[in-house]
């Protein structure tokens, strides 16, 4: 099985100015007519795909690790209108919503080692709006294909996967600066609701009052 953890998107000459982080268009080695989707411009990778990779606030650890992108976009499973909220100086917020819930993501950046970072927001109808960081890569592998005429199951069906490597919970209504520089992630101090209101809720990051720089070491 050929298994390549590579950056999904190539930098093109059509660079969009004033957007933080790299701009990417289509997956490497995949024709644009087969997968034209992106985190940063339409048509977008569907928020439900990203949501399925996240861990529920009531759970811990990782449950869904990888999703096949080629068969998921435009599928019935991941159906629903995608909304876009433009944010000055940042990549757009891509989300789905109903009367009682909303989930969305915003692209933060990609590290030198090829780890994509998304800022996620999950509202389930209550007062809490849970923020987090999701870390993913993209890889190619093979799936099975049945040849009934030859009575054989072949391992030759191309698949493009989005794979979760983990996530960081930022807390209820966290709001701060995020940026990627090389293999470092800058997490600014919280400016969210609990900081403004002086309340005692949120996570420990809500009351940390520090800017933090995290080294992303994928060699260990």
N, CA, C and O of each residue as an XYZ file, in Angstrom:
880
protein
N       0.838     -1.191      0.000
C       0.000      0.000      0.000
C       0.878      1.248      0.000
O       1.698      1.463      0.892
N       0.679      2.037     -1.006
C       1.441      3.271     -1.051
C       0.791      4.274     -0.128
O      -0.399      4.569     -0.236
N       1.572      4.778      0.759
C       1.005      5.564      1.858
C       1.828      6.842      1.991
O       2.907      6.826      2.583
N       1.337      7.924      1.456
C       2.111      9.158      1.445
C       1.381     10.221      2.236
O       0.277     10.636      1.882
N       2.016     10.655      3.315
C       1.469     11.787      4.067
C       2.039     13.057      3.454
O       3.193     13.409      3.696
N       1.233     13.734      2.668
C       1.722     14.888      1.940
C       0.741     16.021      2.088
O      -0.410     15.806      2.470
N       1.174     17.202      1.796
C       0.280     18.348      1.775
C      -0.715     18.167      0.645
O      -0.341     17.796     -0.468
N      -1.984     18.431      0.930
C      -3.015     18.176     -0.065
C      -3.037     19.230     -1.164
O      -3.395     18.935     -2.304
N      -2.672     20.406     -0.838
C      -2.845     21.468     -1.805
C      -1.526     22.076     -2.232
O      -0.605     22.191     -1.423
N      -1.420     22.472     -3.507
C      -0.219     23.105     -4.022
C      -0.447     24.593     -4.113
O      -1.551     25.055     -4.401
N       0.633     25.351     -3.859
C       0.548     26.802     -3.956
C       0.534     27.184     -5.427
O       1.393     26.741     -6.190
N      -0.417     27.987     -5.825
C      -0.544     28.370     -7.217
C      -0.122     29.809     -7.423
O       0.132     30.555     -6.478
N      -0.057     30.168     -8.692
C       0.313     31.540     -9.029
C      -0.805     32.507     -8.711
O      -0.587     33.716     -8.638
N      -2.019     31.972     -8.520
C      -3.148     32.833     -8.214
C      -3.209     33.073     -6.715
O      -4.117     32.582     -6.043
N      -2.265     33.812     -6.194
C      -2.170     34.071     -4.763
C      -3.168     35.147     -4.364
O      -3.232     36.215     -4.974
N      -3.936     34.852     -3.343
C      -4.891     35.814     -2.832
C      -4.208     36.673     -1.771
O      -3.699     36.145     -0.783
N      -4.192     37.975     -1.964
C      -3.463     38.868     -1.073
C      -4.200     39.054      0.239
O      -5.420     38.906      0.322
N      -3.410     39.389      1.280
C      -3.907     39.777      2.598
C      -4.599     38.656      3.358
O      -5.401     38.929      4.252
N      -4.313     37.409      3.028
C      -4.827     36.298      3.804
C      -3.691     35.689      4.592
O      -2.613     35.442      4.052
N      -3.934     35.444      5.883
C      -2.887     34.874      6.720
C      -2.653     33.429      6.339
O      -3.604     32.684      6.103
N      -1.394     33.029      6.277
C      -1.061     31.642      6.001
C      -1.069     31.338      4.525
O      -1.463     32.185      3.724
N      -0.639     30.131      4.140
C      -0.565     29.750      2.746
C      -1.946     29.664      2.109
O      -2.935     29.348      2.770
N      -1.992     29.951      0.812
C      -3.201     29.780      0.035
C      -3.034     28.522     -0.795
O      -1.997     28.335     -1.432
N      -4.039     27.656     -0.797
C      -3.892     26.436     -1.551
C      -5.125     26.212     -2.402
O      -6.207     26.709     -2.089
N      -4.957     25.462     -3.480
C      -6.038     25.292     -4.443
C      -6.561     23.870     -4.434
O      -7.594     23.601     -3.820
N      -5.871     22.946     -5.102
C      -6.383     21.596     -5.221
C      -5.379     20.578     -4.691
O      -4.198     20.897     -4.558
N      -5.823     19.363     -4.388
C      -4.902     18.350     -3.869
C      -3.810     18.013     -4.865
O      -4.059     17.945     -6.069
N      -2.617     17.805     -4.372
C      -1.524     17.385     -5.230
C      -1.849     16.032     -5.851
O      -2.368     15.142     -5.177
N      -1.549     15.885     -7.113
C      -1.698     14.622     -7.853
C      -3.147     14.189     -8.058
O      -3.394     13.065     -8.494
N      -4.100     15.050     -7.754
C      -5.501     14.739     -8.006
C      -6.058     15.790     -8.955
O      -5.993     16.980     -8.647
N      -6.604     15.389    -10.100
C      -7.140     16.371    -11.056
C      -8.184     17.268    -10.410
O      -8.997     16.801     -9.613
N      -8.168     18.528    -10.743
C      -9.064     19.495    -10.124
C     -10.530     19.141    -10.356
O     -11.375     19.448     -9.516
N     -10.845     18.501    -11.479
C     -12.240     18.146    -11.723
C     -12.711     17.005    -10.827
O     -13.912     16.750    -10.743
N     -11.781     16.309    -10.151
C     -12.141     15.246     -9.219
C     -12.213     15.749     -7.781
O     -13.006     15.241     -6.987
N     -11.397     16.736     -7.439
C     -11.422     17.264     -6.075
C     -11.009     18.734     -6.070
O      -9.841     19.053     -5.844
N     -11.955     19.619     -6.316
C     -11.639     21.049     -6.384
C     -11.810     21.780     -5.063
O     -11.789     23.011     -5.042
N     -11.979     21.053     -3.951
C     -12.414     21.671     -2.701
C     -11.251     22.219     -1.888
O     -10.097     21.842     -2.094
N     -11.575     23.119     -0.959
C     -10.542     23.845     -0.220
C     -11.063     24.237      1.156
O     -12.271     24.245      1.391
N     -10.135     24.565      2.076
C     -10.481     25.153      3.362
C     -10.692     26.664      3.256
O     -11.329     27.264      4.122
N     -10.163     27.274      2.204
C     -10.085     28.738      2.169
C     -10.913     29.404      1.089
O     -11.165     30.606      1.170
N     -11.340     28.671      0.092
C     -12.173     29.272     -0.942
C     -13.142     28.238     -1.493
O     -12.917     27.032     -1.398
N     -14.226     28.744     -2.072
C     -15.268     27.870     -2.602
C     -14.781     27.117     -3.842
O     -13.976     27.628     -4.621
N     -15.290     25.885     -4.007
C     -16.131     25.105     -3.087
C     -15.327     24.571     -1.897
O     -14.197     24.108     -2.058
N     -15.918     24.639     -0.711
C     -15.217     24.337      0.532
C     -15.336     22.860      0.916
O     -16.313     22.193      0.577
N     -14.326     22.367      1.626
C     -14.463     21.069      2.286
C     -15.617     21.186      3.283
O     -15.650     22.113      4.092
N     -16.552     20.255      3.222
C     -17.800     20.413      3.964
C     -17.550     20.396      5.474
O     -16.808     19.547      5.968
N     -18.164     21.328      6.211
C     -17.979     21.375      7.664
C     -18.389     20.093      8.379
O     -17.836     19.781      9.433
N     -19.341     19.347      7.837
C     -19.746     18.102      8.497
C     -18.618     17.072      8.496
O     -18.521     16.252      9.409
N     -17.770     17.116      7.474
C     -16.619     16.216      7.439
C     -15.668     16.563      8.572
O     -15.190     15.684      9.289
N     -15.401     17.848      8.726
C     -14.537     18.306      9.811
C     -15.175     17.996     11.156
O     -14.484     17.570     12.082
N     -16.468     18.201     11.279
C     -17.170     17.948     12.538
C     -17.078     16.485     12.941
O     -16.922     16.179     14.123
N     -17.172     15.576     11.975
C     -17.100     14.149     12.296
C     -15.746     13.764     12.886
O     -15.651     12.788     13.630
N     -14.710     14.514     12.564
C     -13.381     14.217     13.095
C     -13.194     14.735     14.519
O     -12.302     14.273     15.230
N     -14.009     15.669     14.934
C     -13.837     16.245     16.260
C     -14.440     15.340     17.328
O     -15.331     14.534     17.059
N     -13.934     15.493     18.532
C     -14.446     14.754     19.691
C     -15.551     15.556     20.362
O     -15.406     16.762     20.563
N     -16.641     14.907     20.707
C     -17.712     15.592     21.424
C     -17.187     16.161     22.750
O     -16.310     15.565     23.375
N     -17.720     17.311     23.178
C     -17.310     17.870     24.476
C     -17.509     16.898     25.634
O     -16.808     16.987     26.642
N     -18.458     15.969     25.503
C     -18.730     15.010     26.580
C     -17.799     13.807     26.549
O     -17.841     12.978     27.458
N     -16.953     13.692     25.516
C     -16.054     12.554     25.372
C     -14.597     12.980     25.487
O     -14.277     14.162     25.614
N     -13.726     11.975     25.436
C     -12.290     12.216     25.441
C     -11.631     11.357     24.366
O     -12.216     10.384     23.891
N     -10.430     11.720     23.993
C      -9.688     10.930     23.026
C     -10.191     11.110     21.606
O     -10.887     12.076     21.295
N      -9.826     10.158     20.744
C     -10.180     10.203     19.332
C     -11.106      9.044     18.999
O     -10.865      7.911     19.417
N     -12.156      9.321     18.254
C     -13.064      8.275     17.813
C     -12.936      8.054     16.298
O     -12.473      6.998     15.868
N     -13.333      9.019     15.507
C     -13.185      8.924     14.053
C     -11.822      9.497     13.681
O     -11.536     10.656     13.981
N     -10.989      8.705     13.038
C      -9.607      9.080     12.767
C      -9.407      9.584     11.342
O      -8.620     10.504     11.118
N     -10.110      8.992     10.373
C      -9.902      9.363      8.973
C     -11.206      9.250      8.201
O     -12.061      8.421      8.515
N     -11.347     10.101      7.178
C     -12.532     10.107      6.316
C     -12.058     10.187      4.871
O     -11.141     10.941      4.548
N     -12.693      9.400      4.004
C     -12.367      9.435      2.583
C     -12.990     10.648      1.924
O     -14.212     10.743      1.809
N     -12.140     11.586      1.486
C     -12.646     12.839      0.938
C     -13.277     12.680     -0.438
O     -14.294     13.310     -0.727
N     -12.689     11.853     -1.284
C     -13.163     11.754     -2.663
C     -14.621     11.311     -2.732
O     -15.355     11.740     -3.623
N     -15.047     10.461     -1.804
C     -16.421      9.971     -1.806
C     -17.337     10.717     -0.842
O     -18.543     10.467     -0.819
N     -16.785     11.625     -0.051
C     -17.584     12.303      0.969
C     -18.177     13.613      0.485
O     -19.331     13.924      0.779
N     -17.400     14.375     -0.249
C     -17.930     15.624     -0.797
C     -19.081     15.304     -1.744
O     -18.979     14.405     -2.578
N     -20.155     16.034     -1.608
C     -21.361     15.852     -2.422
C     -22.114     14.566     -2.087
O     -23.023     14.182     -2.823
N     -21.757     13.901     -1.003
C     -22.470     12.683     -0.615
C     -23.720     13.038      0.186
O     -23.850     14.153      0.689
N     -24.635     12.076      0.298
C     -25.830     12.277      1.118
C     -25.490     12.387      2.598
O     -26.143     13.123      3.339
N     -24.469     11.655      3.024
C     -24.064     11.683      4.431
C     -23.620     13.079      4.845
O     -23.921     13.530      5.950
N     -22.906     13.759      3.960
C     -22.381     15.089      4.279
C     -23.088     16.144      3.444
O     -22.465     16.961      2.766
N     -24.404     16.095      3.518
C     -25.235     17.033      2.764
C     -25.654     18.189      3.665
O     -25.822     18.015      4.871
N     -25.817     19.351      3.082
C     -26.297     20.509      3.817
C     -25.676     21.783      3.290
O     -24.547     21.780      2.801
N     -26.415     22.869      3.391
C     -25.936     24.150      2.876
C     -24.742     24.641      3.684
O     -24.762     24.637      4.915
N     -23.712     25.059      2.975
C     -22.509     25.588      3.597
C     -22.587     27.110      3.613
O     -22.813     27.742      2.582
N     -22.397     27.686      4.792
C     -22.422     29.134      4.950
C     -20.990     29.652      5.128
O     -20.105     28.935      5.597
N     -20.792     30.902      4.745
C     -19.466     31.513      4.821
C     -19.586     32.858      5.512
O     -20.426     33.683      5.151
N     -18.738     33.072      6.508
C     -18.679     34.362      7.195
C     -17.289     34.948      6.991
O     -16.299     34.390      7.466
N     -17.217     36.050      6.301
C     -15.932     36.691      6.055
C     -15.441     37.393      7.320
O     -16.222     38.012      8.042
N     -14.134     37.288      7.577
C     -13.516     37.884      8.763
C     -12.332     38.712      8.306
O     -11.445     38.201      7.622
N     -12.306     39.972      8.671
C     -11.224     40.865      8.248
C      -9.867     40.336      8.696
O      -9.668     40.022      9.869
N      -8.935     40.240      7.746
C      -7.572     39.848      8.067
C      -7.374     38.376      8.345
O      -6.274     37.970      8.722
N      -8.417     37.549      8.171
C      -8.309     36.126      8.455
C      -9.000     35.343      7.346
O      -9.714     35.909      6.517
N      -8.779     34.056      7.347
C      -9.508     33.210      6.423
C     -10.977     33.143      6.844
O     -11.291     33.371      8.012
N     -11.876     32.836      5.911
C     -13.308     32.838      6.245
C     -13.687     31.718      7.207
O     -13.012     30.693      7.297
N     -14.775     31.943      7.915
C     -15.366     30.948      8.804
C     -16.407     30.178      8.002
O     -17.354     30.768      7.482
N     -16.236     28.865      7.899
C     -17.084     28.015      7.080
C     -17.961     27.189      8.020
O     -17.438     26.496      8.894
N     -19.293     27.251      7.855
C     -20.131     26.616      8.868
C     -21.453     26.099      8.303
O     -21.894     26.468      7.215
N     -22.050     25.233      9.099
C     -23.409     24.747      8.876
C     -24.222     25.119     10.106
O     -23.681     25.236     11.206
N     -25.522     25.305      9.918
C     -26.334     25.689     11.066
C     -27.770     25.210     10.894
O     -28.258     24.991      9.786
N     -28.416     25.059     12.034
C     -29.849     24.807     12.082
C     -30.405     25.681     13.199
O     -29.696     26.511     13.767
N     -31.682     25.483     13.505
C     -32.297     26.308     14.549
C     -31.683     26.055     15.909
O     -31.746     26.922     16.781
N     -31.077     24.862     16.117
C     -30.616     24.486     17.451
C     -29.129     24.175     17.531
O     -28.648     23.810     18.603
N     -28.385     24.306     16.442
C     -26.958     24.007     16.514
C     -26.200     24.651     15.367
O     -26.765     25.005     14.332
N     -24.908     24.788     15.587
C     -24.023     25.325     14.553
C     -22.626     24.747     14.757
O     -22.139     24.646     15.883
N     -21.995     24.372     13.658
C     -20.604     23.946     13.703
C     -19.880     24.590     12.539
O     -20.405     24.686     11.430
N     -18.645     25.034     12.819
C     -17.862     25.635     11.750
C     -16.377     25.535     12.017
O     -15.941     25.159     13.105
N     -15.611     25.880     10.998
C     -14.157     25.870     11.116
C     -13.562     27.073     10.388
O     -14.181     27.660      9.501
N     -12.363     27.412     10.787
C     -11.569     28.437     10.105
C     -10.144     27.927      9.965
O      -9.545     27.454     10.931
N      -9.615     28.026      8.775
C      -8.250     27.583      8.515
C      -7.264     28.525      9.199
O      -7.313     29.739      9.003
N      -6.367     27.953     10.005
C      -5.345     28.752     10.696
C      -4.044     28.749      9.899
O      -3.447     29.803      9.679
N      -3.601     27.568      9.466
C      -2.355     27.489      8.708
C      -1.863     26.069      8.598
O      -2.485     25.136      9.107
N      -0.742     25.914      7.932
C      -0.115     24.604      7.774
C       1.338     24.728      8.199
O       2.014     25.692      7.840
N       1.816     23.761      8.959
C       3.186     23.803      9.455
C       4.152     23.375      8.355
O       3.742     22.852      7.319
N       5.435     23.606      8.595
C       6.446     23.179      7.640
C       6.434     21.665      7.450
O       6.800     21.170      6.384
N       6.020     20.936      8.471
C       5.974     19.483      8.404
C       4.679     18.952      7.778
O       4.485     17.738      7.704
N       3.789     19.849      7.328
C       2.592     19.419      6.617
C       1.372     19.151      7.455
O       0.464     18.448      7.010
N       1.322     19.692      8.659
C       0.185     19.507      9.551
C      -0.755     20.710      9.415
O      -0.370     21.846      9.690
N      -1.982     20.442      8.989
C      -2.966     21.501      8.816
C      -3.696     21.741     10.134
O      -4.038     20.794     10.841
N      -3.932     23.010     10.460
C      -4.552     23.378     11.729
C      -5.828     24.162     11.446
O      -5.820     25.152     10.714
N      -6.931     23.696     12.047
C      -8.227     24.336     11.902
C      -8.732     24.780     13.264
O      -8.610     24.054     14.251
N      -9.296     25.971     13.309
C      -9.969     26.487     14.492
C     -11.438     26.115     14.374
O     -12.089     26.498     13.401
N     -11.976     25.380     15.335
C     -13.345     24.891     15.251
C     -14.235     25.529     16.307
O     -13.774     25.946     17.369
N     -15.516     25.592     15.988
C     -16.514     26.167     16.889
C     -17.756     25.284     16.865
O     -18.286     24.978     15.797
N     -18.220     24.873     18.052
C     -19.326     23.920     18.146
C     -20.366     24.430     19.142
O     -20.102     24.541     20.339
N     -21.550     24.737     18.621
C     -22.663     25.165     19.477
C     -23.783     24.154     19.346
O     -24.277     23.909     18.246
N     -24.192     23.560     20.473
C     -25.195     22.514     20.456
C     -26.559     22.943     20.941
O     -27.400     22.096     21.240
N     -26.801     24.241     21.026
C     -28.113     24.728     21.420
C     -28.167     25.343     22.802
O     -29.132     26.034     23.130
N     -27.139     25.106     23.633
C     -27.114     25.686     24.978
C     -26.358     27.004     25.002
O     -26.194     27.665     23.976
N     -25.904     27.369     26.182
C     -25.178     28.634     26.319
C     -23.724     28.508     25.893
O     -23.093     29.509     25.554
N     -23.178     27.285     25.904
C     -21.769     27.100     25.585
C     -21.511     27.051     24.093
O     -22.277     26.462     23.330
N     -20.415     27.683     23.691
C     -19.911     27.592     22.313
C     -18.469     27.127     22.436
O     -17.592     27.905     22.811
N     -18.224     25.872     22.124
C     -16.961     25.249     22.452
C     -15.973     25.382     21.286
O     -16.244     24.967     20.159
N     -14.824     25.973     21.603
C     -13.798     26.242     20.610
C     -12.663     25.227     20.739
O     -12.396     24.713     21.825
N     -12.006     24.948     19.624
C     -10.899     24.001     19.660
C     -10.003     24.136     18.457
O     -10.279     24.905     17.536
N      -8.927     23.378     18.476
C      -7.987     23.314     17.355
C      -7.914     21.862     16.900
O      -7.699     20.958     17.707
N      -8.094     21.649     15.606
C      -8.043     20.317     15.026
C      -6.820     20.219     14.121
O      -6.571     21.107     13.306
N      -6.055     19.132     14.269
C      -4.814     18.931     13.528
C      -5.007     17.764     12.553
O      -5.312     16.647     12.973
N      -4.831     18.021     11.256
C      -5.069     16.987     10.250
C      -3.958     16.981      9.211
O      -3.244     17.968      9.031
N      -3.828     15.846      8.532
C      -3.007     15.749      7.327
C      -3.842     15.068      6.255
O      -4.949     14.600      6.519
N      -3.307     15.017      5.059
C      -3.964     14.368      3.934
C      -3.036     13.298      3.388
O      -1.822     13.491      3.318
N      -3.608     12.183      3.006
C      -2.778     11.098      2.512
C      -3.526     10.277      1.476
O      -4.757     10.255      1.448
N      -2.777      9.616      0.642
C      -3.341      8.733     -0.373
C      -3.137      7.291      0.063
O      -2.084      6.931      0.589
N      -4.155      6.471     -0.162
C      -3.995      5.043      0.073
C      -4.873      4.288     -0.906
O      -5.421      4.880     -1.836
N      -5.012      2.987     -0.704
C      -5.785      2.142     -1.597
C      -6.924      1.464     -0.845
O      -6.795      1.114      0.328
N      -8.034      1.289     -1.540
C      -9.140      0.512     -1.025
C      -9.422     -0.655     -1.955
O      -8.824     -0.760     -3.026
N     -10.327     -1.527     -1.550
C     -10.595     -2.717     -2.350
C     -11.597     -2.432     -3.475
O     -12.419     -1.519     -3.387
N     -11.501     -3.228     -4.514
C     -12.446     -3.203     -5.633
C     -12.727     -4.646     -6.036
O     -11.798     -5.417     -6.275
N     -13.997     -5.011     -6.112
C     -14.373     -6.390     -6.432
C     -14.533     -6.545     -7.942
O     -15.291     -5.807     -8.573
N     -13.821     -7.498     -8.508
C     -13.963     -7.873     -9.911
C     -14.699     -9.213     -9.957
O     -14.081    -10.270     -9.825
N     -16.019     -9.165    -10.143
C     -16.822    -10.377    -10.118
C     -16.513    -11.301    -11.301
O     -16.581    -12.524    -11.173
N     -16.173    -10.706    -12.457
C     -15.878    -11.531    -13.633
C     -14.635    -12.381    -13.423
O     -14.574    -13.529    -13.861
N     -13.647    -11.809    -12.750
C     -12.399    -12.527    -12.506
C     -12.376    -13.211    -11.137
O     -11.412    -13.898    -10.798
N     -13.435    -13.020    -10.357
C     -13.541    -13.613     -9.017
C     -12.352    -13.230     -8.136
O     -11.722    -14.083     -7.511
N     -12.059    -11.927     -8.100
C     -10.926    -11.453     -7.324
C     -11.275    -10.110     -6.685
O     -12.012     -9.304     -7.252
N     -10.735     -9.897     -5.511
C     -10.843     -8.592     -4.842
C      -9.496     -7.897     -4.987
O      -8.488     -8.344     -4.439
N      -9.495     -6.811     -5.724
C      -8.261     -6.066     -5.980
C      -8.084     -4.940     -4.970
O      -9.048     -4.332     -4.506
N      -6.830     -4.684     -4.648
C      -6.469     -3.594     -3.733
C      -5.930     -2.436     -4.582
O      -4.745     -2.110     -4.507
N      -6.802     -1.816     -5.389
C      -6.312     -0.844     -6.360
C      -7.217      0.370     -6.532
O      -7.110      1.097     -7.519
N      -8.111      0.585     -5.566
C      -9.000      1.748     -5.652
C      -8.372      2.923     -4.916
O      -8.124      2.853     -3.712
N      -8.115      4.008     -5.651
C      -7.459      5.177     -5.062
C      -8.371      5.879     -4.070
O      -9.557      6.087     -4.326
N      -7.789      6.239     -2.931
C      -8.529      6.991     -1.923
C      -7.679      8.163     -1.439
O      -6.463      8.049     -1.284
N      -8.344      9.284     -1.207
C      -7.713     10.450     -0.603
C      -8.344     10.648      0.763
O      -9.550     10.868      0.869
N      -7.534     10.572      1.807
C      -8.038     10.634      3.172
C      -7.659     11.942      3.852
O      -6.572     12.477      3.632
N      -8.562     12.449      4.678
C      -8.209     13.476      5.655
C      -8.085     12.742      6.987
O      -9.024     12.084      7.434
N      -6.916     12.863      7.612
C      -6.619     12.095      8.826
C      -6.411     13.022     10.018
O      -5.643     13.982      9.958
N      -7.110     12.711     11.089
C      -6.979     13.471     12.330
C      -5.774     12.976     13.117
O      -5.579     11.772     13.282
N      -4.964     13.919     13.604
C      -3.843     13.580     14.471
C      -4.082     14.016     15.910
O      -3.321     13.659     16.809
N      -5.126     14.778     16.119
C      -5.454     15.194     17.479
C      -6.129     16.545     17.486
O      -6.317     17.169     16.442
N      -6.489     16.986     18.665
C      -7.103     18.302     18.810
C      -6.825     18.858     20.196
O      -6.468     18.128     21.121
N      -6.994     20.154     20.314
C      -6.810     20.852     21.576
C      -8.106     21.587     21.893
O      -8.594     22.368     21.075
N      -8.665     21.342     23.074
C      -9.849     22.078     23.510
C      -9.418     23.438     24.047
O      -8.569     23.521     24.935
N     -10.004     24.497     23.507
C      -9.686     25.852     23.965
C     -10.686     26.347     25.004
O     -10.367     27.216     25.815
N     -11.890     25.795     24.978
C     -12.858     26.160     26.003
C     -14.056     26.922     25.473
O     -14.104     27.324     24.310
N     -15.012     27.107     26.350
C     -16.268     27.782     26.038
C     -16.009     29.248     25.689
O     -15.483     30.012     26.498
N     -16.389     29.622     24.472
C     -16.339     31.005     23.976
C     -14.939     31.618     24.029
O     -14.783     32.828     24.192
N     -13.922     30.756     23.888
C     -12.545     31.257     23.799
C     -12.396     32.101     22.547
O     -12.991     31.798     21.513
N     -11.615     33.144     22.638
C     -11.365     34.002     21.477
C      -9.989     34.631     21.639
O      -9.761     35.416     22.560
N      -9.086     34.287     20.752
C      -7.737     34.835     20.829
C      -7.035     34.720     19.492
O      -7.575     34.167     18.533
N      -5.832     35.247     19.441
C      -5.055     35.223     18.203
C      -4.450     33.842     17.988
O      -3.967     33.201     18.921
N      -4.489     33.404     16.738
C      -3.886     32.127     16.355
C      -3.087     32.335     15.076
O      -3.547     32.993     14.143
N      -1.887     31.766     15.043
C      -1.111     31.805     13.809
C      -0.062     30.709     13.825
O       0.363     30.237     14.879
N       0.340     30.320     12.626
C       1.356     29.289     12.449
C       2.598     29.931     11.855
O       2.526     30.673     10.875
N       3.739     29.634     12.466
C       5.023     30.120     11.966
C       5.993     28.949     11.941
O       6.511     28.536     12.978
N       6.236     28.415     10.735
C       7.093     27.242     10.623
C       6.435     26.046     11.271
O       5.356     25.624     10.854
N       7.078     25.492     12.292
C       6.502     24.397     13.061
C       6.116     24.860     14.461
O       6.143     24.076     15.410
N       5.760     26.121     14.584
C       5.318     26.672     15.856
C       3.908     27.234     15.721
O       3.551     27.838     14.709
N       3.120     27.017     16.765
C       1.756     27.522     16.823
C       1.658     28.571     17.917
O       1.941     28.297     19.083
N       1.256     29.765     17.534
C       1.052     30.850     18.492
C      -0.406     30.835     18.937
O      -1.317     30.929     18.114
N      -0.617     30.716     20.248
C      -1.953     30.758     20.843
C      -2.002     31.969     21.762
O      -1.398     31.969     22.834
N      -2.718     32.992     21.342
C      -2.785     34.213     22.127
C      -3.674     34.073     23.350
O      -4.475     33.143     23.446
N      -3.530     34.989     24.266
C      -4.360     34.956     25.472
C      -5.825     35.181     25.112
O      -6.147     35.863     24.139
N      -6.685     34.602     25.905
C      -8.114     34.642     25.640
C      -8.662     36.050     25.800
O      -8.388     36.745     26.779
N      -9.451     36.449     24.797
C     -10.171     37.718     24.859
C     -11.682     37.467     24.826
O     -12.462     38.362     24.503
N     -12.077     36.249     25.162
C     -13.465     35.820     25.008
C     -14.383     36.259     26.128
O     -14.053     37.131     26.931
N     -15.558     35.622     26.157
C     -16.652     36.058     27.008
C     -16.290     36.040     28.480
O     -16.633     36.973     29.205
N     -15.600     34.993     28.945
C     -15.307     34.880     30.368
C     -14.244     35.890     30.805
O     -14.212     36.319     31.959
N     -13.389     36.255     29.875
C     -12.407     37.300     30.186
C     -13.086     38.657     30.299
O     -12.809     39.432     31.214
N     -13.976     38.930     29.357
C     -14.676     40.220     29.352
C     -15.629     40.341     30.534
O     -15.713     41.393     31.168
N     -16.353     39.246     30.830
C     -17.371     39.304     31.889
C     -16.786     39.131     33.286
O     -17.407     39.501     34.282
N     -15.559     38.552     33.347
C     -14.986     38.267     34.654
C     -15.582     37.051     35.323
O     -15.396     36.840     36.521
N     -16.310     36.237     34.541
C     -16.939     35.048     35.096
C     -15.915     33.974     35.428
O     -14.740     34.085     35.076
N     -16.374     32.944     36.105
C     -15.480     31.879     36.561
C     -15.548     30.635     35.686
O     -14.877     29.646     35.981
N     -16.342     30.658     34.617
C     -16.472     29.501     33.746
C     -15.364     29.458     32.707
O     -14.302     30.061     32.861
N     -15.661     28.709     31.627
C     -14.675     28.542     30.579
C     -13.650     27.482     30.955
O     -13.889     26.659     31.838
N     -12.515     27.507     30.282
C     -11.433     26.577     30.592
C     -10.317     27.326     31.314
O     -10.407     28.534     31.533
N      -9.257     26.591     31.684
C      -8.129     27.248     32.350
C      -7.480     28.281     31.435
O      -6.864     29.234     31.912
N      -7.614     28.097     30.126
C      -7.054     29.073     29.192
C      -7.785     30.407     29.261
O      -7.218     31.449     28.932
N      -9.042     30.372     29.687
C      -9.797     31.619     29.805
C      -9.217     32.547     30.863
O      -9.441     33.757     30.835
N      -8.471     31.967     31.792
C      -7.939     32.757     32.905
C      -6.407     32.716     32.948
O      -5.793     33.125     33.933
N      -5.811     32.223     31.881
C      -4.359     32.071     31.832
C      -3.652     33.416     31.662
O      -2.600     33.655     32.255
N      -4.240     34.285     30.849
C      -3.729     35.639     30.607
C      -2.323     35.638     30.028
O      -1.536     36.545     30.299
N      -2.000     34.612     29.225
C      -0.667     34.543     28.632
C      -0.769     34.212     27.147
O      -1.666     33.490     26.712
N       0.176     34.759     26.381
C       0.402     34.287     25.026
C       1.327     33.077     25.109
O       2.295     33.087     25.869
N       1.036     32.040     24.337
C       1.850     30.833     24.375
C       2.261     30.408     22.969
O       1.496     30.538     22.014
N       3.479     29.901     22.866
C       3.991     29.385     21.605
C       4.298     27.895     21.789
O       5.116     27.510     22.624
N       3.619     27.069     20.985
C       3.771     25.623     21.083
C       4.583     25.113     19.911
O       4.249     25.380     18.757
N       5.651     24.377     20.202
C       6.450     23.733     19.166
C       5.774     22.438     18.761
O       5.469     21.598     19.607
N       5.542     22.278     17.477
C       4.912     21.064     16.950
C       6.032     20.142     16.485
O       6.637     20.354     15.434
N       6.292     19.126     17.281
C       7.395     18.194     17.017
C       6.825     16.879     16.540
O       6.360     16.072     17.345
N       6.858     16.653     15.227
C       6.300     15.444     14.640
C       7.350     14.331     14.491
O       7.068     13.284     13.907
N       8.562     14.562     15.021
C       9.615     13.562     14.919
C       9.664     12.641     16.123
O      10.334     11.609     16.086
N       8.957     13.000     17.198
C       8.994     12.175     18.410
C       7.894     11.133     18.393
O       7.773     10.348     19.334
